Amino acid sequence: MLGELPPRGVRVGGVTVAPGQARAVAIALTAVPGSRAGAGADRAVPAWVVVGVKPGPRVSIVAAVNGIETTAARAAAQLAASLAPEDLAGSLVIVPVLRPRGRLAPRGRLGRRLRFPGDVAGKRPERDAFALFSAVVVGAQALVVLSGPRRGRRGVVVARGLLSDPRVRRLALGSGAVAALSGKPRTGDLLAAAAEAQVAGLQLSASGPRADAAAAEPLAEAVRRLLSGLGMLVGKPVVRLDSRHAARPSVPVVSARMVRVRAPADGFLEAPVEPGGVVRARAMLGRVAPVLPGRAAAIGAPTAGIVIEAAAAGPVRAGTTLFVMVPLPPGSRALPSEATVRAAIAAPDRAAEELGGKTRVGWVEHIALPGLEIKRLKAKIDTGARTSALHVMRMRTIDTTGGPNRRPILEITVPGGGRGRRPQVVRAAVRDFVVVRDTSGRTERRPVIETALKLGPIRRRIAVTLTNRGDMLFPMLVGRTALGPDVVVDPSRRYLHGRS
């Protein structure tokens, strides 16, 4: 059996934060041409890194990507102040404002939009995007982007992401958001670049009438719920909101579309429905009083649904979005049950069978290890083994990593993955060494690396020990820590996921 891997330090902005520590770091950006030496550090983006006392996933929390989401930045700051190392299993990298010097954009103007993942050899904005992406996203298991409604609208907590990814679905369900909207992020967005890097990404947005601590608390609580669902909060319970929010559902209302309700004419919005309200079709959402004397125009709901964003009372222009709704299924009179929500959020997948939210796999499956250039490999699913093992024909140390915690870099020969494919020679950094005892009582010291696993709908980074399994039937063994709690193994079936 393998012992539990110890917690590891996190290196961000050239600084390594050790387990049990929390400190501020600075992610240096590219200096402006012609500026004095050290100007890149002056343009740095401040971040807060918390490394727990227990091992666990690494999660990055980024707010104010456009530079104007004040409530989101406030929520990130509250999270940084409230999460201590002794309360955490794993590590957090929190960036309250993704702009140089951590400053919000002046007077609410949108900042320059960076296109991620950037280019280390490109122009200055591309190099800035590359530096931020490398520090925040690379090495993380999950990315949470905090945002808010635009144009001054108020809104309840809404989750947005690629819900066809099971990892993102679990994050959305665990956040306690009122609604979850499925959609593919735009090319160049931080979430789209994270998905390309196989990092699960979710956007959480909310905003109140004022950018104060009370308005930011629902957004901060959603992140705490999400971290609690990942098993990262070990020291204290999730903070609950007051009784005014008690009726909010524990799982989101799921939809692939939104309905926008616009102002019919210039005037003054009166009696708007509060965000979070459930309305029937043709119910009144508010009134627009005309500028000249006359009758106020009633605004009716075009469909039954839940209001996720609403404008504040005051002057409006014709065509301005006043309300954003998520439609409910036909015939719904209230929020759907948790079972209905889970059934709706589970997208059909011919390669996966969902059992109560769990993925069913056989005792032998085809897997892929993209980081090692293995596209298809037979693997035995073994819940009796804690950590996974991969067959290597040869391995040798060729270099060491930089930084205070130097680790060997191995050149390993791994199976090509498929009949007739030649073995691959790849490089991998050693994460740790463990001593393994087999069933016959023999012990072996093995290196441990970290790489990406693809098994049907499962996409995650796992720890893998390297050993010679030439006498074994299957070159890969997938242990229970790689499977996680959301997988059910059917010992009577094989190859339920024919393609990874």
N, C-alpha and C positions, 0 to 999 in steps of 0.2 A: 504494500500500500504506500502511496505517496503522502508525505507530510504536507500540511497547508503552506502554500507559498507565502513568504513574509510580505508586508506592505513595502512598496517601492517609492522612492522619491520621484518628483516630477520636475522636469527642466523646462522652464519657460523664460524667454527673454534673456538667455545666457545665465540664469540663476537656477540652481537646483534646490528645491524645497524638500526637506527630509520628512519622513513620516512623523506625525505628531506636531507639525509646524503649520503656521498660517502667516503669510507675509505678502506685501505688495511687491510687484515686479513691474518692469517696463519693457514693452515690445518695441524695439527700435525700428523706425522706418527709414526710408532712403533720404539722405540729405538733399536739400535743394541745391542744384548746380550753382557754383560760385559763392556758396555760403561758407562760413568759417568751419573749422574742424569741430566735430562733435555736434553739428547741427542735426544729424540724424537722431541722436539721443533726445534733443529738444523736441522733436516731432513724435516722440514715443507715445504709444497707447498704454495707459496704466491698466493693470489687471491685478486681481486678488487670487492667490492660489492657496487652497486648503488641502492638506494631505492628512487623511485620517490615520488613526492608530491601528486600524484593521485593514486587511486587503480587500479590494473591491474594484469596481469599474471606474474609469475616468470619464467624467462628464464635463463638457464645456457649456457655459451659460453666457450668451452674448446679447446685449441690449443696444437699442438706439443705433441700428445699422445705418439708417438714413440721417441720424443726428438730430432728429426732432421729437423722438418718442420719450417725452419727459417722464411719464408714468412708468414706462418700462425701465428707464435708467434708475428711477427711484426704487423700483422693486428689486433690481439687481443689487443696488447698494444695501438694501435691507437684508437681503440674503447673505451678502458678504459679512455683515455685522452680526448675524444671528447664528451662523454655522461654525462651530468650533471643531478642531481636530478630534477631540474625544467623543464627539457626536457622530462621527463619520466613518464609514467603511468604504475605502476608495479615495478618490481625489476629485476636487472641483477646480476649474479655472473659470473665474468670473470676470467678464469685461463689461462694466456698466455702460460705456459709450464707445462705440467702435469708430472713433475719430481721433486724429492727432491731439495729444495732450488730454484726451478724455473730456473734451469740451463739447457741449451741445451746440448745434448750429445757431448762429445769431438770428434773433427775431423770427424763429420758426421756418427759416429758409432751408430747403432740402440741400444736404451736402452732396458733394460729388459722389456718384455711385460707383463703387469699385466692382470690378468684374472678377469673380473668383473662379479657379484657384490662383489666377495671376500668372506672371511669367518672371522668373528670376533674371532673365536677360532682356526684358522688355523696357518700356518707358517707365517713368517714375510711378504713376498710378498702378501699373501692372506689377512692379517690384514691391510696392506697398501691400497690394493684395496678396502676393506670394508670401511675404513675411508674416502677415496676420494669419493666413490660412495655415501655414506651417506651424505656427506657435499654438493656435487655438484648436484646429480640427485634427491635424495629423497626430495620431496616437490616442485619440479619444474614442470611446465606444459609443457615445451619444452626444448630440449637439442640440441645445435648446436655445432658440432665438426668441427674445422677448420684444414685442412690438405693441402697436395700438392702432385704433381707428384713425383715419385721416380726416382732415377738414373739421376738426373740432368736435366730432361726434363722440358720444359716450358709448361704452360697450362692455358687456360681460365677458368673462374669460372664454375664448374660442381657440380651439386647436386646429391648425392647418398643417397638412403634410401629405406625403405619398402613402395613403392608407392601404394601398395594395401590398406594401411591405409589412410583414407581420410584426417586425420590431417597432415600426412607427405606430401601428395599430395599438400595440400594448402600451406605448408611451401615452398615446391619446386617451385610452381608456383609463389609465392610472392617474391622469392629471386632474380629474374631477371637473373638466371644462364643461360648460353648458352645451356646446355644440362642437362637432368635429367636421371639418370640411376637407374633402379629398380633392387633390389636384396636384399636377406635376409642376414643380417650381420652374421659374423661368431660367433659361440658360444664363449663366453668369451670376445668379444669386448664390448666397452662401449655402443655402440648403441644397441646391442642385449640385454644387461642387462637392458637398459632403456626401451626397448619395453616390456620386461617381467614385468617391474614395471608400465606399462601403461603410460609411458612418451613418447611423440612424439619426435623422434630423427632424425636429418638430418645432413649429412656430406657435407660440402662445401670445395672444393679444388681448388687451383689456385697457380700459381707461375710465376715469371718473370725471366728475365736473371740475375738480381741481387736482393738480399734480402734487398731492400731499401724501403723507404716510398712509392715511385711511384708503385713498384711492388705489395705492400701489399694493395694499395687502392682499386682495384677491389674487393678483397675479403671482405674488410671492408664495402664497399658500398653494397655488396650483403646482409650482415647481417643487415645493416640499412634498406634496402628495406623490408627484412623479418620482422623486428621489426615494421616498419611502417604499414605493412599489418596486424599485430596483434593489431594495434591501440595503440602501446606503445610510439611512438614518438609524443609528443604533442607540443614541444617547437620550433622545427625548421624543415625545409623540408629535404628530403633525398638529400644527396650530389650527384651530377651528374658528370660523367666522361667527359673528353674533347671530341671534335668533332670526334676524331679518332675512338671512340667507339659508335658513334651514330647509326650505322647500326645494332647493336646487338639487338636481339629480346627481347621483354618484357616478354616472357614466354619461357621456355626451349623446346628444341627438345627432345622428349622422346623416350627412347629405352630400351629394356631389355638386350641388348648385346653391346659389344664393338668389334672393329676390330683392331688388332695390326699389324703393318707393321714393319718387321724386316730387319736388314741390310743383304744384300745378300753375302757380303764378307768383309774382313778387308779392311780398307781404310780411306778416309777422306770425311765426309759429306759436300756437297756443296749445296748452294741455297735451304735450306729447306723451305717449306711452313710455314707461321706463324700460330700459334694456333688461332683458330676462323675462318679460311678460309673454304669456302664451295667449294668442288671439285666434278667433275663428275667422273664416272668410267673410269679408265685407264689414268686419268690426272696425270701429273708428280708432285710428291711430293718433289723430290730432286734428287741429284746424289751422288754416292759414287765413288770418284776417287781412283784408286788402289795405293798400296804402290810402286810397280814397274811401270815402264813406260807402258802405255796401255790406253785403252779407258775406260772412266768413265761409270759406270752402272747406268742407269736411274731407279728410283723407281716409279712405277705407283700405283695409288690408286686402290685397289681391288674392290671397290664399290663406288657409289655416297654417299657422306656424309659430315659431318662437322669435321674438325680436332680439337680435344680438347686438345691434347698434342703433342709436337714436340721437338725433340732433337736440341740442338744448333749445329751450324757448328763446325766441328773439327774431331778429330780421333774417329773412331768407330770400334767395333769388329763384326765379323760375328755372326748373331743371336741376336744381341742387338735390343731391341725395339726402333725404331726411331720415329714412329708416332702412335698415338691412335686415332681412328675415331669412330664416332657414325653414323651408316648408316641412310640414308634418305629413305622414302618410294619409291618404284619403280616409275619412271617417274617424280620424283621431279627435278625441275631445280633450285630451290632456297629454302630458309627456308619456312617451312609451315606456314599457317596463324594461328592466335591465336585460332580460332574455331577448326582447325584441331588438334592442340596440345592438347586442352582441351578434345577433343573427344578421342584422343589416350591415354591420361593419366588416364582417367576415366576407371578403370578396371571393367569388367562386374561383377555385384553382383546381384544375384537373390533376395537378401533380401533388396535391395535399388533401388530406381528410382531416377535418377539424372535429375533435371530440371534446365538447364543452370548452372550447377555446384552446384546446391542445392539438398539436400536430402529431399525426400517427406515422411511425416509421417502422420498417421491418428490421429483422436482426442483421441483415446485410443490405447495404445501400451503396449507390454510386455517389461519391462526393467530389468536390473540387477544392483545390487550394490555390487560388489565383496568385497569392504572393510568392509561391514557389513554382509558378508556371505549370501546375498540374491541373489539367482541365477535366479529367475524368479518372477516377480511381475507385476500385472496390474497397469497401471498408466494413469491418465488423463492428456492430453497435454493441458495446459491452458496458452495461450499467454496473457491473461488479468492479470495474476499474475507475478510479477517480479521474485520472488525467489521460489524455490521448497519447498514442505512440505512432511514430512513422518510421517505416523501413528506410534506412540509408545504406548504400553500398560502400561508400567511402566518405570520410570527413577529415578535414585538417584545418588547423588554425592558420589564418593568413594575415590577420591584423587585429587591432583592438579599437573599441569605440573611444571617443574623446570624453572629456569631462572628468570629474573626481571619481565617479564610479565606473572604472574601465571594465569593459566586458569583451571577451573574445569574439571575433568575427570568423565564422566558419565557412569554408567552401565544402559543400556537400553534394553528393551524387544521389539524386532521388529518382523514383520510377517515373517513366514518361507518361504514364496514365493512359492505358489502352493497349490493345493488341497491336504489335508491330511498331509501337512508338519507342524511340531510343531514350535511354535515361537522360535526365537533365542535370546539368551542373549549375547550381545556384549558390548564392551567398545569404547568410542569415546571422543576425547578432544573437548571442547567447543571453537569455534573460536570467537564468539561474542554473544551478546544478542540483539534482536530487538523487537519492539512493533508492533503488527499486528492488524489492524482493519478489521473485516469481513464485509460482506454486510449488516448485521443488525446493525452495528455501535458498536459492542462490541470490546473491545481491550484486547489483551493478550500478555504477555511478553514471548517470546520463545527463547530457546538456538539455536544457529546456529553451525553446524558442517560442515566439508569439507570431501567429499568422492568421489569415482570414480563412474561414470555413464556409462553404456553400453546400447545403444539403436540402434540396427541394426549396421550400420557402424560407429556410433558416439562413440567415446571413449574420455572422458574428465573428469576432476575433477570439481565438482560443489559445491555450498553452499546449504545446506538443513536445513530448520527449523524443529524442532521436536515438535509435538503436538499430541493430542488424536483426531484421525479422525474416531473413532469407529462408528459415526453416518453417515459417508460418504460412498458412493458406492465404491469408489476406495481408497485404502490405501496410494497411492502415487500421488502427484500432481507435474508435471514438469513445471516449469515456463519458461519465455522467456529467461532469462539470461543463463539457462542451455542449451537451444536449440542453441543460437547463431544466427548469421546472415545468416548461410548457410543451414537453414532448412525451408521448406515450409509445413504448416499444411493444410491438406485436411479435412475439417469438414464433408465430406460425406463418409469417409472411416475409417475403424478400422483395427488394427492389420496388417498393411502392413509389419511389421518386426516381424514375428512369433517367431523367436529365437534371443536372444540378444547375 
